[in-house]
Amino acid sequence: RSLLPPYISKISNHQGGFSVVSKMQRRQFFLDGAKNALEGLLTLPSDLRDKLEFNSTELQILELLCKESLQDKEIALKLNLSDRTTQKHIEKIKIKLGLDLLDKGKMNFRVALCMEALRKKLVVIF
């Protein structure tokens, strides 16, 4: 049983690096998690990903990406964000949807991202 549900909202809106690891796993998982957090990455076990909430910026990015098929730079301009901030938001969206684990050579991540967003009703096209 996970002790993390009370922290889900904080994890969902965290702006820096964050890693969640189980103390029951090998020490290497902890070290990898710490390294990822220091690099500003968000890493989570799969059982927590479905519980994460999307903030308003992430939902706007999903809308622009899926409904208008905009590229990162165009999304950044429309939302008055830097290119890097937009890319960071997209990375967090991929993690929250569990798409960071996809084999990049097998499917276009933007297609997968929009398909998953539609499936979870985060974006409605019609």
Stockholm file with secondary structure:
# STOCKHOLM 1.0

chainA/1-126         RSLLPPYISKISNHQGGFSVVSKMQRRQFFLDGAKNALEGLLTLPSDLRDKLEFNSTELQILELLCKESLQDKEIALKLNLSDRTTQKHIEKIKIKLGLDLLDKGKMNFRVALCMEALRKKLVVIF
#=GR chainA/1-126 SS CCSCGGGHHHHHTCCSCEECCCTTSCHHHHHHHHHHHHTTCEECCHHHHTTCCCCHHHHHHHHHHHHSCCCHHHHHHHHTCCHHHHHHHHHHHHHHTTGGGSCTTTSCHHHHHHHHHHHTTSCCCC
#=GC SS_cons         CCSCGGGHHHHHTCCSCEECCCTTSCHHHHHHHHHHHHTTCEECCHHHHTTCCCCHHHHHHHHHHHHSCCCHHHHHHHHTCCHHHHHHHHHHHHHHTTGGGSCTTTSCHHHHHHHHHHHTTSCCCC
//
